[in-house]
Amino acid sequence: MEVVGNFPAECRYVLETLGEVYANDAVTKEQKMTSAERLEFHRQRSQPLMDALERWMGKQFSERKVEPNSGLGKAIKYMQRHWKALTLFLRHPGAPLDNNICERALKLVVLHRKNALFYRTMNGARVGDLFMSLIHTCQLNGVNSFEYLVELLRHAAQVARRPAEWMPWCYPTARGPD
């Protein structure tokens, strides 16, 4: 994205190609495909796009269309160096297209670390860490963290007896009907 101002046509090609790959992935999610079905779908639809992108990147240097030390040249070299990892979704069932979930988790950790500077005691920091972990786990599982914590308090005896049944990913079934 940093070089789009200097190389708009080239960047448009790369972004549109990757956009098609992400559109394909959206189809796999809409149709609730299994990991194996998703892999086969991407091999049929996304593999040709990624192969064309790889050839295009090679031509940029071989046909001297791009200087290797330019912003675009550096971006292309970066993609080429990481190509095996970037195309893992075409070889391994269930491999994600990107690591955005990890990056978002790291941002939460950094924010929490910054906020933790204001804890008065080590015990307060441990409690804050516990809550941060619970809240993030709830978010990852599509659970309202406030409602989850309230339910844990309301059913403290049951939680103490069978804590595994009250994890964020399975607590609605442990709780039973309202």
N, C-alpha and C positions, 0 to 999 in steps of 0.2 A: 504494500500500500504506500510505502514511503517513496517509491519511484514512479508512481502513476502519473505525476505531473510532467515528468520528462519523457516518459515512454507510454503514452496513453493507449496506442493500438496494441502494443505487445502485452501490456497489463490487462487490457480488455480480453484478449484471447485467453490468457491464463485464468483470469477470474471467471469468465464464462464457461470454460471447460470444467473447472472445479465446481462451479455452480450446478452444472449438469450432473456431476457425480453426487453432489449433495441432494439434488432433486431425486436421483435414483434411490438414494438411501432413505429419503422421506417416503417413497413408495413402499419400500420394504417394511417400514414402521407402520404405515397405514394398513397394509395388508397383513400385519402381524406375522411376518415370515419367520421361520425358524432360522437358526444360525446357518445351517446347511443351505436352506433355500435362499437366504440373503447372499451367501457367498456365490452361489450359482448365478443369481440375478446380477450381481456386480461383475462377475466374470463375463457374462453376456453383454451387459449394457455399459459398464464403466471401464472394463479392460481396454476396449478399443480407444476410448477417450484418453486414458492415461498413457497408452502406447503412443498415440499421436502427440501428446504433450511432451513425452520423453524425446521423441524424434525431433520435434520442433525446437526443444532446448538445445539439442546437439547441433542442429543446423545453425542456430544463432551464432555459435562459435566457428563451426567449420566453414560457413559461408561468410564469415567476418561481418556479420550484420550488427554485432554487439561487441564492444570492447570488454574484455574480461574484468578490468578494474572499474568499470562504470557501475553505477548503482544497480542497473538491471543485470549486468554480468555477474555481480556478486550475489544477487538474489537467485539467479539461475544456478550458479555453482553451489549455493546452499541447498537448493532443492535436489540437485544431482547427488550431492554428498549424502543426503538423507532419503534418497529415493526408496531404498529397501524398506525403511520404516514407514514412509509415507504411503506405500502401496501394500502394506501388510494386510489390509482389508480384502485384497484380491487373492490372498493365499491362505489365510487362517480364518476359520469360522468364528464369528463373534467379535473379531477385531474391530474396534471403533475407527471412524474416519479421522478422528483427531483426539487430542488429549485435553479438551476444554474442561471436562469435569475435574481433572487433576489441577488445572490452572486455577479454576474457581475455588477449589478447596485450599490451595496454597494462599490465595488472596485472603480467605477467611482467617487462616492461621496467622498471617502477617498482621491483619487488623486486630485480631485478638491479642497478639503479642504486644502491640502498641498500647492497647487498652489496659493490658495487665500491669503496666507500669504504675497504675494507680491503686492496685490492691495494697491493703495495709499489712496483711500477714501472709505467710506462706500457705496457711490453711485456706484463707480467702482465695488465694490464687488457685489452689487445687480445686476448690468448689467451682470457681469460674471456669476452669478447664473442663471439669465434668459437664457443666451445663452447656458449654460451647460444643463439646463432642455430641451430647444428646440432641441439641438443636440441629446441628449439621446432619446427623444421622436421620433425623426426622425429615429434613428437607430432601435428602437423597431418596427417601422412601415415599415422598408425597404425603407426608403426615403433618397436620397442623401441630407444631411443637407446643404451643400453649395448651391446647386441648389435651395433648398427650400427657404433659406434666400434671395437669389437673386430674386426669384419670388415674395416674400413678398414685397420687395422694389419696384419692377417693377409695382406691382398692389396695391400700398399703399391705393389708394382711395377705391378700391373694398374691400380690407381687412378691412378697417375702417367701411365700410357699413355693411358687413356681416362676421365678424371674425370667426364665428363658421364653415363657409364653407371653411376656409383656414387653418384648423388644419392639422397637418402632415398626418393624416390618410385619409383625404378627399380632400386635396388641388388640386390634379391633375384634378379632375372633376370640381372644381370651376374655375380653370384656363382656361379650355376649350382646344380645339385643338391648336397646334402650328402653 
